[in-house]
Amino acid sequence: MKIDWAALGSVFGVSLAFTVGLVALFTLGVNGLSRREKATAQGGSAALSVTGAYVCFAACAAAVAYGIYLIVAKP
């Protein structure tokens, strides 16, 4: 058995990049929701922050759903 180390490294690099990107996107969503809490406490409105948070969460859900689709899909 011969291991293709270049392909294995490529898969590792891509999965690491997507994992870090997904975590960053989720963090932006949580940050947007915390800004809403701060704005509400100060008597303001943070509709843009909430919208951005929901967009981030939707993008995370879409990325996870696409990953599950790739795993489950039959060639």
LUMLUMDREN-2810 file (N, C-alpha, C; in Angstrom, 1 decimal):
<atoms>
<atom><aa>M</aa><ch>A</ch><at>N</at><xx>0.8</xx><yy>-1.2</yy><zz>0.0</zz></atom>
<atom><aa>M</aa><ch>A</ch><at>CA</at><xx>0.0</xx><yy>0.0</yy><zz>0.0</zz></atom>
<atom><aa>M</aa><ch>A</ch><at>C</at><xx>0.9</xx><yy>1.2</yy><zz>0.0</zz></atom>
<atom><aa>K</aa><ch>A</ch><at>N</at><xx>0.5</xx><yy>2.2</yy><zz>-0.9</zz></atom>
<atom><aa>K</aa><ch>A</ch><at>CA</at><xx>1.3</xx><yy>3.4</yy><zz>-1.0</zz></atom>
<atom><aa>K</aa><ch>A</ch><at>C</at><xx>0.4</xx><yy>4.6</yy><zz>-0.6</zz></atom>
<atom><aa>I</aa><ch>A</ch><at>N</at><xx>0.9</xx><yy>5.4</yy><zz>0.3</zz></atom>
<atom><aa>I</aa><ch>A</ch><at>CA</at><xx>0.1</xx><yy>6.6</yy><zz>0.7</zz></atom>
<atom><aa>I</aa><ch>A</ch><at>C</at><xx>0.5</xx><yy>7.8</yy><zz>-0.1</zz></atom>
<atom><aa>D</aa><ch>A</ch><at>N</at><xx>-0.4</xx><yy>8.5</yy><zz>-0.6</zz></atom>
<atom><aa>D</aa><ch>A</ch><at>CA</at><xx>-0.2</xx><yy>9.7</yy><zz>-1.4</zz></atom>
<atom><aa>D</aa><ch>A</ch><at>C</at><xx>-0.2</xx><yy>10.9</yy><zz>-0.4</zz></atom>
<atom><aa>W</aa><ch>A</ch><at>N</at><xx>1.0</xx><yy>11.2</yy><zz>0.1</zz></atom>
<atom><aa>W</aa><ch>A</ch><at>CA</at><xx>1.2</xx><yy>12.2</yy><zz>1.1</zz></atom>
<atom><aa>W</aa><ch>A</ch><at>C</at><xx>0.7</xx><yy>13.6</yy><zz>0.7</zz></atom>
<atom><aa>A</aa><ch>A</ch><at>N</at><xx>0.9</xx><yy>13.9</yy><zz>-0.6</zz></atom>
<atom><aa>A</aa><ch>A</ch><at>CA</at><xx>0.5</xx><yy>15.2</yy><zz>-1.1</zz></atom>
<atom><aa>A</aa><ch>A</ch><at>C</at><xx>-1.0</xx><yy>15.4</yy><zz>-1.1</zz></atom>
<atom><aa>A</aa><ch>A</ch><at>N</at><xx>-1.7</xx><yy>14.3</yy><zz>-1.5</zz></atom>
<atom><aa>A</aa><ch>A</ch><at>CA</at><xx>-3.2</xx><yy>14.4</yy><zz>-1.4</zz></atom>
<atom><aa>A</aa><ch>A</ch><at>C</at><xx>-3.7</xx><yy>14.4</yy><zz>0.0</zz></atom>
<atom><aa>L</aa><ch>A</ch><at>N</at><xx>-3.0</xx><yy>13.7</yy><zz>0.9</zz></atom>
<atom><aa>L</aa><ch>A</ch><at>CA</at><xx>-3.4</xx><yy>13.7</yy><zz>2.3</zz></atom>
<atom><aa>L</aa><ch>A</ch><at>C</at><xx>-3.2</xx><yy>15.1</yy><zz>2.9</zz></atom>
<atom><aa>G</aa><ch>A</ch><at>N</at><xx>-2.1</xx><yy>15.7</yy><zz>2.6</zz></atom>
<atom><aa>G</aa><ch>A</ch><at>CA</at><xx>-1.8</xx><yy>17.0</yy><zz>3.1</zz></atom>
<atom><aa>G</aa><ch>A</ch><at>C</at><xx>-2.7</xx><yy>18.1</yy><zz>2.5</zz></atom>
<atom><aa>S</aa><ch>A</ch><at>N</at><xx>-3.1</xx><yy>17.9</yy><zz>1.3</zz></atom>
<atom><aa>S</aa><ch>A</ch><at>CA</at><xx>-4.1</xx><yy>18.8</yy><zz>0.6</zz></atom>
<atom><aa>S</aa><ch>A</ch><at>C</at><xx>-5.5</xx><yy>18.7</yy><zz>1.3</zz></atom>
<atom><aa>V</aa><ch>A</ch><at>N</at><xx>-5.9</xx><yy>17.5</yy><zz>1.6</zz></atom>
<atom><aa>V</aa><ch>A</ch><at>CA</at><xx>-7.2</xx><yy>17.3</yy><zz>2.3</zz></atom>
<atom><aa>V</aa><ch>A</ch><at>C</at><xx>-7.1</xx><yy>17.9</yy><zz>3.7</zz></atom>
<atom><aa>F</aa><ch>A</ch><at>N</at><xx>-6.0</xx><yy>17.7</yy><zz>4.4</zz></atom>
<atom><aa>F</aa><ch>A</ch><at>CA</at><xx>-5.9</xx><yy>18.2</yy><zz>5.7</zz></atom>
<atom><aa>F</aa><ch>A</ch><at>C</at><xx>-5.9</xx><yy>19.8</yy><zz>5.7</zz></atom>
<atom><aa>G</aa><ch>A</ch><at>N</at><xx>-5.2</xx><yy>20.4</yy><zz>4.7</zz></atom>
<atom><aa>G</aa><ch>A</ch><at>CA</at><xx>-5.2</xx><yy>21.8</yy><zz>4.6</zz></atom>
<atom><aa>G</aa><ch>A</ch><at>C</at><xx>-6.5</xx><yy>22.4</yy><zz>4.3</zz></atom>
<atom><aa>V</aa><ch>A</ch><at>N</at><xx>-7.2</xx><yy>21.8</yy><zz>3.4</zz></atom>
<atom><aa>V</aa><ch>A</ch><at>CA</at><xx>-8.6</xx><yy>22.3</yy><zz>3.0</zz></atom>
<atom><aa>V</aa><ch>A</ch><at>C</at><xx>-9.5</xx><yy>22.2</yy><zz>4.2</zz></atom>
<atom><aa>S</aa><ch>A</ch><at>N</at><xx>-9.5</xx><yy>21.0</yy><zz>4.8</zz></atom>
<atom><aa>S</aa><ch>A</ch><at>CA</at><xx>-10.4</xx><yy>20.8</yy><zz>6.0</zz></atom>
<atom><aa>S</aa><ch>A</ch><at>C</at><xx>-10.1</xx><yy>21.8</yy><zz>7.1</zz></atom>
<atom><aa>L</aa><ch>A</ch><at>N</at><xx>-8.8</xx><yy>22.0</yy><zz>7.3</zz></atom>
<atom><aa>L</aa><ch>A</ch><at>CA</at><xx>-8.4</xx><yy>22.9</yy><zz>8.4</zz></atom>
<atom><aa>L</aa><ch>A</ch><at>C</at><xx>-8.9</xx><yy>24.4</yy><zz>8.1</zz></atom>
<atom><aa>A</aa><ch>A</ch><at>N</at><xx>-8.7</xx><yy>24.8</yy><zz>6.8</zz></atom>
<atom><aa>A</aa><ch>A</ch><at>CA</at><xx>-9.1</xx><yy>26.1</yy><zz>6.4</zz></atom>
<atom><aa>A</aa><ch>A</ch><at>C</at><xx>-10.7</xx><yy>26.3</yy><zz>6.5</zz></atom>
<atom><aa>F</aa><ch>A</ch><at>N</at><xx>-11.4</xx><yy>25.3</yy><zz>6.1</zz></atom>
<atom><aa>F</aa><ch>A</ch><at>CA</at><xx>-12.9</xx><yy>25.4</yy><zz>6.2</zz></atom>
<atom><aa>F</aa><ch>A</ch><at>C</at><xx>-13.3</xx><yy>25.3</yy><zz>7.7</zz></atom>
<atom><aa>T</aa><ch>A</ch><at>N</at><xx>-12.7</xx><yy>24.6</yy><zz>8.5</zz></atom>
<atom><aa>T</aa><ch>A</ch><at>CA</at><xx>-13.0</xx><yy>24.5</yy><zz>9.9</zz></atom>
<atom><aa>T</aa><ch>A</ch><at>C</at><xx>-12.8</xx><yy>25.9</yy><zz>10.6</zz></atom>
<atom><aa>V</aa><ch>A</ch><at>N</at><xx>-11.7</xx><yy>26.5</yy><zz>10.3</zz></atom>
<atom><aa>V</aa><ch>A</ch><at>CA</at><xx>-11.4</xx><yy>27.8</yy><zz>10.9</zz></atom>
<atom><aa>V</aa><ch>A</ch><at>C</at><xx>-12.3</xx><yy>28.8</yy><zz>10.4</zz></atom>
<atom><aa>G</aa><ch>A</ch><at>N</at><xx>-12.7</xx><yy>28.7</yy><zz>9.1</zz></atom>
<atom><aa>G</aa><ch>A</ch><at>CA</at><xx>-13.6</xx><yy>29.7</yy><zz>8.5</zz></atom>
<atom><aa>G</aa><ch>A</ch><at>C</at><xx>-15.0</xx><yy>29.5</yy><zz>9.1</zz></atom>
<atom><aa>L</aa><ch>A</ch><at>N</at><xx>-15.4</xx><yy>28.3</yy><zz>9.3</zz></atom>
<atom><aa>L</aa><ch>A</ch><at>CA</at><xx>-16.7</xx><yy>28.1</yy><zz>9.9</zz></atom>
<atom><aa>L</aa><ch>A</ch><at>C</at><xx>-16.8</xx><yy>28.5</yy><zz>11.3</zz></atom>
<atom><aa>V</aa><ch>A</ch><at>N</at><xx>-15.8</xx><yy>28.3</yy><zz>12.1</zz></atom>
<atom><aa>V</aa><ch>A</ch><at>CA</at><xx>-15.7</xx><yy>28.8</yy><zz>13.5</zz></atom>
<atom><aa>V</aa><ch>A</ch><at>C</at><xx>-15.7</xx><yy>30.3</yy><zz>13.5</zz></atom>
<atom><aa>A</aa><ch>A</ch><at>N</at><xx>-15.0</xx><yy>31.0</yy><zz>12.6</zz></atom>
<atom><aa>A</aa><ch>A</ch><at>CA</at><xx>-15.0</xx><yy>32.4</yy><zz>12.6</zz></atom>
<atom><aa>A</aa><ch>A</ch><at>C</at><xx>-16.3</xx><yy>33.0</yy><zz>12.2</zz></atom>
<atom><aa>L</aa><ch>A</ch><at>N</at><xx>-17.0</xx><yy>32.3</yy><zz>11.3</zz></atom>
<atom><aa>L</aa><ch>A</ch><at>CA</at><xx>-18.3</xx><yy>32.8</yy><zz>10.9</zz></atom>
<atom><aa>L</aa><ch>A</ch><at>C</at><xx>-19.3</xx><yy>32.6</yy><zz>12.0</zz></atom>
<atom><aa>F</aa><ch>A</ch><at>N</at><xx>-19.3</xx><yy>31.5</yy><zz>12.7</zz></atom>
<atom><aa>F</aa><ch>A</ch><at>CA</at><xx>-20.2</xx><yy>31.3</yy><zz>13.9</zz></atom>
<atom><aa>F</aa><ch>A</ch><at>C</at><xx>-19.8</xx><yy>32.4</yy><zz>15.0</zz></atom>
<atom><aa>T</aa><ch>A</ch><at>N</at><xx>-18.6</xx><yy>32.7</yy><zz>15.2</zz></atom>
<atom><aa>T</aa><ch>A</ch><at>CA</at><xx>-18.2</xx><yy>33.7</yy><zz>16.1</zz></atom>
<atom><aa>T</aa><ch>A</ch><at>C</at><xx>-18.7</xx><yy>35.1</yy><zz>15.8</zz></atom>
<atom><aa>L</aa><ch>A</ch><at>N</at><xx>-18.7</xx><yy>35.4</yy><zz>14.5</zz></atom>
<atom><aa>L</aa><ch>A</ch><at>CA</at><xx>-19.3</xx><yy>36.6</yy><zz>14.1</zz></atom>
<atom><aa>L</aa><ch>A</ch><at>C</at><xx>-20.8</xx><yy>36.7</yy><zz>14.4</zz></atom>
<atom><aa>G</aa><ch>A</ch><at>N</at><xx>-21.5</xx><yy>35.6</yy><zz>14.2</zz></atom>
<atom><aa>G</aa><ch>A</ch><at>CA</at><xx>-22.9</xx><yy>35.5</yy><zz>14.5</zz></atom>
<atom><aa>G</aa><ch>A</ch><at>C</at><xx>-23.1</xx><yy>35.7</yy><zz>16.0</zz></atom>
<atom><aa>V</aa><ch>A</ch><at>N</at><xx>-22.4</xx><yy>35.1</yy><zz>16.8</zz></atom>
<atom><aa>V</aa><ch>A</ch><at>CA</at><xx>-22.5</xx><yy>35.3</yy><zz>18.3</zz></atom>
<atom><aa>V</aa><ch>A</ch><at>C</at><xx>-22.2</xx><yy>36.7</yy><zz>18.7</zz></atom>
<atom><aa>N</aa><ch>A</ch><at>N</at><xx>-21.2</xx><yy>37.3</yy><zz>18.0</zz></atom>
<atom><aa>N</aa><ch>A</ch><at>CA</at><xx>-20.8</xx><yy>38.7</yy><zz>18.3</zz></atom>
<atom><aa>N</aa><ch>A</ch><at>C</at><xx>-22.0</xx><yy>39.6</yy><zz>17.9</zz></atom>
<atom><aa>G</aa><ch>A</ch><at>N</at><xx>-22.6</xx><yy>39.3</yy><zz>16.8</zz></atom>
<atom><aa>G</aa><ch>A</ch><at>CA</at><xx>-23.7</xx><yy>40.2</yy><zz>16.4</zz></atom>
<atom><aa>G</aa><ch>A</ch><at>C</at><xx>-24.9</xx><yy>40.1</yy><zz>17.4</zz></atom>
<atom><aa>L</aa><ch>A</ch><at>N</at><xx>-25.1</xx><yy>38.9</yy><zz>17.9</zz></atom>
<atom><aa>L</aa><ch>A</ch><at>CA</at><xx>-26.2</xx><yy>38.8</yy><zz>18.9</zz></atom>
<atom><aa>L</aa><ch>A</ch><at>C</at><xx>-25.8</xx><yy>39.5</yy><zz>20.2</zz></atom>
<atom><aa>S</aa><ch>A</ch><at>N</at><xx>-24.6</xx><yy>39.5</yy><zz>20.6</zz></atom>
<atom><aa>S</aa><ch>A</ch><at>CA</at><xx>-24.2</xx><yy>40.2</yy><zz>21.8</zz></atom>
<atom><aa>S</aa><ch>A</ch><at>C</at><xx>-24.3</xx><yy>41.7</yy><zz>21.6</zz></atom>
<atom><aa>R</aa><ch>A</ch><at>N</at><xx>-24.0</xx><yy>42.2</yy><zz>20.4</zz></atom>
<atom><aa>R</aa><ch>A</ch><at>CA</at><xx>-24.2</xx><yy>43.6</yy><zz>20.1</zz></atom>
<atom><aa>R</aa><ch>A</ch><at>C</at><xx>-25.7</xx><yy>44.0</yy><zz>20.3</zz></atom>
<atom><aa>R</aa><ch>A</ch><at>N</at><xx>-26.6</xx><yy>43.1</yy><zz>19.9</zz></atom>
<atom><aa>R</aa><ch>A</ch><at>CA</at><xx>-28.0</xx><yy>43.4</yy><zz>20.1</zz></atom>
<atom><aa>R</aa><ch>A</ch><at>C</at><xx>-28.3</xx><yy>43.6</yy><zz>21.5</zz></atom>
<atom><aa>E</aa><ch>A</ch><at>N</at><xx>-27.7</xx><yy>42.7</yy><zz>22.4</zz></atom>
<atom><aa>E</aa><ch>A</ch><at>CA</at><xx>-28.0</xx><yy>42.8</yy><zz>23.8</zz></atom>
<atom><aa>E</aa><ch>A</ch><at>C</at><xx>-27.5</xx><yy>44.1</yy><zz>24.4</zz></atom>
<atom><aa>K</aa><ch>A</ch><at>N</at><xx>-26.3</xx><yy>44.6</yy><zz>23.9</zz></atom>
<atom><aa>K</aa><ch>A</ch><at>CA</at><xx>-25.7</xx><yy>45.8</yy><zz>24.4</zz></atom>
<atom><aa>K</aa><ch>A</ch><at>C</at><xx>-26.6</xx><yy>47.0</yy><zz>23.9</zz></atom>
<atom><aa>A</aa><ch>A</ch><at>N</at><xx>-27.0</xx><yy>46.9</yy><zz>22.6</zz></atom>
<atom><aa>A</aa><ch>A</ch><at>CA</at><xx>-27.9</xx><yy>48.0</yy><zz>22.1</zz></atom>
<atom><aa>A</aa><ch>A</ch><at>C</at><xx>-29.2</xx><yy>48.1</yy><zz>22.8</zz></atom>
<atom><aa>T</aa><ch>A</ch><at>N</at><xx>-29.8</xx><yy>47.0</yy><zz>23.1</zz></atom>
<atom><aa>T</aa><ch>A</ch><at>CA</at><xx>-31.1</xx><yy>47.0</yy><zz>23.8</zz></atom>
<atom><aa>T</aa><ch>A</ch><at>C</at><xx>-30.9</xx><yy>47.5</yy><zz>25.2</zz></atom>
<atom><aa>A</aa><ch>A</ch><at>N</at><xx>-29.8</xx><yy>47.2</yy><zz>25.9</zz></atom>
<atom><aa>A</aa><ch>A</ch><at>CA</at><xx>-29.6</xx><yy>47.7</yy><zz>27.3</zz></atom>
<atom><aa>A</aa><ch>A</ch><at>C</at><xx>-29.4</xx><yy>49.2</yy><zz>27.3</zz></atom>
<atom><aa>Q</aa><ch>A</ch><at>N</at><xx>-28.9</xx><yy>49.8</yy><zz>26.1</zz></atom>
<atom><aa>Q</aa><ch>A</ch><at>CA</at><xx>-28.7</xx><yy>51.2</yy><zz>26.1</zz></atom>
<atom><aa>Q</aa><ch>A</ch><at>C</at><xx>-29.9</xx><yy>51.9</yy><zz>25.5</zz></atom>
<atom><aa>G</aa><ch>A</ch><at>N</at><xx>-30.9</xx><yy>51.2</yy><zz>25.1</zz></atom>
<atom><aa>G</aa><ch>A</ch><at>CA</at><xx>-32.1</xx><yy>51.8</yy><zz>24.6</zz></atom>
<atom><aa>G</aa><ch>A</ch><at>C</at><xx>-32.1</xx><yy>52.0</yy><zz>23.1</zz></atom>
<atom><aa>G</aa><ch>A</ch><at>N</at><xx>-31.1</xx><yy>51.4</yy><zz>22.4</zz></atom>
<atom><aa>G</aa><ch>A</ch><at>CA</at><xx>-31.0</xx><yy>51.6</yy><zz>20.9</zz></atom>
<atom><aa>G</aa><ch>A</ch><at>C</at><xx>-31.6</xx><yy>50.4</yy><zz>20.2</zz></atom>
<atom><aa>S</aa><ch>A</ch><at>N</at><xx>-31.3</xx><yy>50.4</yy><zz>18.9</zz></atom>
<atom><aa>S</aa><ch>A</ch><at>CA</at><xx>-31.8</xx><yy>49.3</yy><zz>18.0</zz></atom>
<atom><aa>S</aa><ch>A</ch><at>C</at><xx>-30.5</xx><yy>48.8</yy><zz>17.2</zz></atom>
<atom><aa>A</aa><ch>A</ch><at>N</at><xx>-30.5</xx><yy>47.5</yy><zz>17.1</zz></atom>
<atom><aa>A</aa><ch>A</ch><at>CA</at><xx>-29.3</xx><yy>46.9</yy><zz>16.4</zz></atom>
<atom><aa>A</aa><ch>A</ch><at>C</at><xx>-29.8</xx><yy>45.9</yy><zz>15.3</zz></atom>
<atom><aa>A</aa><ch>A</ch><at>N</at><xx>-30.7</xx><yy>46.4</yy><zz>14.5</zz></atom>
<atom><aa>A</aa><ch>A</ch><at>CA</at><xx>-31.3</xx><yy>45.6</yy><zz>13.4</zz></atom>
<atom><aa>A</aa><ch>A</ch><at>C</at><xx>-30.2</xx><yy>45.0</yy><zz>12.5</zz></atom>
<atom><aa>L</aa><ch>A</ch><at>N</at><xx>-29.2</xx><yy>45.8</yy><zz>12.2</zz></atom>
<atom><aa>L</aa><ch>A</ch><at>CA</at><xx>-28.2</xx><yy>45.4</yy><zz>11.3</zz></atom>
<atom><aa>L</aa><ch>A</ch><at>C</at><xx>-27.3</xx><yy>44.3</yy><zz>11.9</zz></atom>
<atom><aa>S</aa><ch>A</ch><at>N</at><xx>-27.1</xx><yy>44.4</yy><zz>13.2</zz></atom>
<atom><aa>S</aa><ch>A</ch><at>CA</at><xx>-26.3</xx><yy>43.4</yy><zz>13.9</zz></atom>
<atom><aa>S</aa><ch>A</ch><at>C</at><xx>-27.0</xx><yy>42.1</yy><zz>13.9</zz></atom>
<atom><aa>V</aa><ch>A</ch><at>N</at><xx>-28.3</xx><yy>42.1</yy><zz>14.2</zz></atom>
<atom><aa>V</aa><ch>A</ch><at>CA</at><xx>-29.1</xx><yy>40.9</yy><zz>14.2</zz></atom>
<atom><aa>V</aa><ch>A</ch><at>C</at><xx>-29.3</xx><yy>40.3</yy><zz>12.9</zz></atom>
<atom><aa>T</aa><ch>A</ch><at>N</at><xx>-29.4</xx><yy>41.1</yy><zz>11.8</zz></atom>
<atom><aa>T</aa><ch>A</ch><at>CA</at><xx>-29.5</xx><yy>40.6</yy><zz>10.5</zz></atom>
<atom><aa>T</aa><ch>A</ch><at>C</at><xx>-28.2</xx><yy>39.9</yy><zz>10.1</zz></atom>
<atom><aa>G</aa><ch>A</ch><at>N</at><xx>-27.1</xx><yy>40.5</yy><zz>10.4</zz></atom>
<atom><aa>G</aa><ch>A</ch><at>CA</at><xx>-25.8</xx><yy>39.9</yy><zz>10.1</zz></atom>
<atom><aa>G</aa><ch>A</ch><at>C</at><xx>-25.6</xx><yy>38.7</yy><zz>10.9</zz></atom>
<atom><aa>A</aa><ch>A</ch><at>N</at><xx>-26.0</xx><yy>38.6</yy><zz>12.1</zz></atom>
<atom><aa>A</aa><ch>A</ch><at>CA</at><xx>-25.9</xx><yy>37.4</yy><zz>12.9</zz></atom>
<atom><aa>A</aa><ch>A</ch><at>C</at><xx>-26.7</xx><yy>36.2</yy><zz>12.3</zz></atom>
<atom><aa>Y</aa><ch>A</ch><at>N</at><xx>-27.9</xx><yy>36.6</yy><zz>11.9</zz></atom>
<atom><aa>Y</aa><ch>A</ch><at>CA</at><xx>-28.8</xx><yy>35.5</yy><zz>11.3</zz></atom>
<atom><aa>Y</aa><ch>A</ch><at>C</at><xx>-28.2</xx><yy>35.0</yy><zz>9.9</zz></atom>
<atom><aa>V</aa><ch>A</ch><at>N</at><xx>-27.6</xx><yy>36.0</yy><zz>9.2</zz></atom>
<atom><aa>V</aa><ch>A</ch><at>CA</at><xx>-26.9</xx><yy>35.6</yy><zz>7.9</zz></atom>
<atom><aa>V</aa><ch>A</ch><at>C</at><xx>-25.7</xx><yy>34.7</yy><zz>8.2</zz></atom>
<atom><aa>C</aa><ch>A</ch><at>N</at><xx>-25.0</xx><yy>35.0</yy><zz>9.2</zz></atom>
<atom><aa>C</aa><ch>A</ch><at>CA</at><xx>-23.8</xx><yy>34.1</yy><zz>9.6</zz></atom>
<atom><aa>C</aa><ch>A</ch><at>C</at><xx>-24.3</xx><yy>32.7</yy><zz>10.0</zz></atom>
<atom><aa>F</aa><ch>A</ch><at>N</at><xx>-25.3</xx><yy>32.7</yy><zz>10.8</zz></atom>
<atom><aa>F</aa><ch>A</ch><at>CA</at><xx>-25.8</xx><yy>31.4</yy><zz>11.3</zz></atom>
<atom><aa>F</aa><ch>A</ch><at>C</at><xx>-26.4</xx><yy>30.6</yy><zz>10.1</zz></atom>
<atom><aa>A</aa><ch>A</ch><at>N</at><xx>-27.1</xx><yy>31.3</yy><zz>9.2</zz></atom>
<atom><aa>A</aa><ch>A</ch><at>CA</at><xx>-27.6</xx><yy>30.6</yy><zz>8.0</zz></atom>
<atom><aa>A</aa><ch>A</ch><at>C</at><xx>-26.5</xx><yy>30.0</yy><zz>7.1</zz></atom>
<atom><aa>A</aa><ch>A</ch><at>N</at><xx>-25.4</xx><yy>30.8</yy><zz>7.0</zz></atom>
<atom><aa>A</aa><ch>A</ch><at>CA</at><xx>-24.3</xx><yy>30.3</yy><zz>6.2</zz></atom>
<atom><aa>A</aa><ch>A</ch><at>C</at><xx>-23.6</xx><yy>29.1</yy><zz>6.9</zz></atom>
<atom><aa>C</aa><ch>A</ch><at>N</at><xx>-23.5</xx><yy>29.1</yy><zz>8.2</zz></atom>
<atom><aa>C</aa><ch>A</ch><at>CA</at><xx>-23.0</xx><yy>28.0</yy><zz>8.9</zz></atom>
<atom><aa>C</aa><ch>A</ch><at>C</at><xx>-23.9</xx><yy>26.8</yy><zz>8.7</zz></atom>
<atom><aa>A</aa><ch>A</ch><at>N</at><xx>-25.2</xx><yy>26.9</yy><zz>8.8</zz></atom>
<atom><aa>A</aa><ch>A</ch><at>CA</at><xx>-26.1</xx><yy>25.8</yy><zz>8.6</zz></atom>
<atom><aa>A</aa><ch>A</ch><at>C</at><xx>-26.0</xx><yy>25.3</yy><zz>7.2</zz></atom>
<atom><aa>A</aa><ch>A</ch><at>N</at><xx>-25.9</xx><yy>26.2</yy><zz>6.2</zz></atom>
<atom><aa>A</aa><ch>A</ch><at>CA</at><xx>-25.8</xx><yy>25.7</yy><zz>4.8</zz></atom>
<atom><aa>A</aa><ch>A</ch><at>C</at><xx>-24.5</xx><yy>25.0</yy><zz>4.6</zz></atom>
<atom><aa>A</aa><ch>A</ch><at>N</at><xx>-23.4</xx><yy>25.4</yy><zz>5.2</zz></atom>
<atom><aa>A</aa><ch>A</ch><at>CA</at><xx>-22.1</xx><yy>24.7</yy><zz>5.0</zz></atom>
<atom><aa>A</aa><ch>A</ch><at>C</at><xx>-22.1</xx><yy>23.4</yy><zz>5.7</zz></atom>
<atom><aa>V</aa><ch>A</ch><at>N</at><xx>-22.8</xx><yy>23.2</yy><zz>6.8</zz></atom>
<atom><aa>V</aa><ch>A</ch><at>CA</at><xx>-22.9</xx><yy>21.9</yy><zz>7.5</zz></atom>
<atom><aa>V</aa><ch>A</ch><at>C</at><xx>-23.8</xx><yy>21.0</yy><zz>6.6</zz></atom>
<atom><aa>A</aa><ch>A</ch><at>N</at><xx>-24.9</xx><yy>21.5</yy><zz>6.2</zz></atom>
<atom><aa>A</aa><ch>A</ch><at>CA</at><xx>-25.8</xx><yy>20.7</yy><zz>5.3</zz></atom>
<atom><aa>A</aa><ch>A</ch><at>C</at><xx>-25.1</xx><yy>20.3</yy><zz>4.0</zz></atom>
<atom><aa>Y</aa><ch>A</ch><at>N</at><xx>-24.3</xx><yy>21.1</yy><zz>3.4</zz></atom>
<atom><aa>Y</aa><ch>A</ch><at>CA</at><xx>-23.6</xx><yy>20.8</yy><zz>2.2</zz></atom>
<atom><aa>Y</aa><ch>A</ch><at>C</at><xx>-22.6</xx><yy>19.7</yy><zz>2.5</zz></atom>
<atom><aa>G</aa><ch>A</ch><at>N</at><xx>-21.9</xx><yy>19.8</yy><zz>3.7</zz></atom>
<atom><aa>G</aa><ch>A</ch><at>CA</at><xx>-20.9</xx><yy>18.8</yy><zz>4.0</zz></atom>
<atom><aa>G</aa><ch>A</ch><at>C</at><xx>-21.6</xx><yy>17.4</yy><zz>4.3</zz></atom>
<atom><aa>I</aa><ch>A</ch><at>N</at><xx>-22.7</xx><yy>17.4</yy><zz>4.9</zz></atom>
<atom><aa>I</aa><ch>A</ch><at>CA</at><xx>-23.5</xx><yy>16.2</yy><zz>5.1</zz></atom>
<atom><aa>I</aa><ch>A</ch><at>C</at><xx>-23.9</xx><yy>15.6</yy><zz>3.8</zz></atom>
<atom><aa>Y</aa><ch>A</ch><at>N</at><xx>-24.4</xx><yy>16.5</yy><zz>2.9</zz></atom>
<atom><aa>Y</aa><ch>A</ch><at>CA</at><xx>-24.8</xx><yy>16.1</yy><zz>1.5</zz></atom>
<atom><aa>Y</aa><ch>A</ch><at>C</at><xx>-23.6</xx><yy>15.4</yy><zz>0.8</zz></atom>
<atom><aa>L</aa><ch>A</ch><at>N</at><xx>-22.4</xx><yy>16.0</yy><zz>0.9</zz></atom>
<atom><aa>L</aa><ch>A</ch><at>CA</at><xx>-21.2</xx><yy>15.4</yy><zz>0.2</zz></atom>
<atom><aa>L</aa><ch>A</ch><at>C</at><xx>-20.9</xx><yy>14.0</yy><zz>0.8</zz></atom>
<atom><aa>I</aa><ch>A</ch><at>N</at><xx>-21.1</xx><yy>13.9</yy><zz>2.1</zz></atom>
<atom><aa>I</aa><ch>A</ch><at>CA</at><xx>-20.8</xx><yy>12.6</yy><zz>2.7</zz></atom>
<atom><aa>I</aa><ch>A</ch><at>C</at><xx>-21.8</xx><yy>11.5</yy><zz>2.4</zz></atom>
<atom><aa>V</aa><ch>A</ch><at>N</at><xx>-23.1</xx><yy>11.9</yy><zz>2.3</zz></atom>
<atom><aa>V</aa><ch>A</ch><at>CA</at><xx>-24.2</xx><yy>11.0</yy><zz>2.1</zz></atom>
<atom><aa>V</aa><ch>A</ch><at>C</at><xx>-24.4</xx><yy>10.7</yy><zz>0.6</zz></atom>
<atom><aa>A</aa><ch>A</ch><at>N</at><xx>-24.1</xx><yy>11.6</yy><zz>-0.3</zz></atom>
<atom><aa>A</aa><ch>A</ch><at>CA</at><xx>-24.4</xx><yy>11.5</yy><zz>-1.7</zz></atom>
<atom><aa>A</aa><ch>A</ch><at>C</at><xx>-23.6</xx><yy>10.3</yy><zz>-2.3</zz></atom>
<atom><aa>K</aa><ch>A</ch><at>N</at><xx>-24.3</xx><yy>9.6</yy><zz>-3.1</zz></atom>
<atom><aa>K</aa><ch>A</ch><at>CA</at><xx>-23.7</xx><yy>8.4</yy><zz>-3.8</zz></atom>
<atom><aa>K</aa><ch>A</ch><at>C</at><xx>-23.2</xx><yy>8.8</yy><zz>-5.2</zz></atom>
<atom><aa>P</aa><ch>A</ch><at>N</at><xx>-22.1</xx><yy>8.4</yy><zz>-5.6</zz></atom>
<atom><aa>P</aa><ch>A</ch><at>CA</at><xx>-21.6</xx><yy>8.8</yy><zz>-6.9</zz></atom>
<atom><aa>P</aa><ch>A</ch><at>C</at><xx>-22.3</xx><yy>8.2</yy><zz>-8.0</zz></atom>
</atoms>
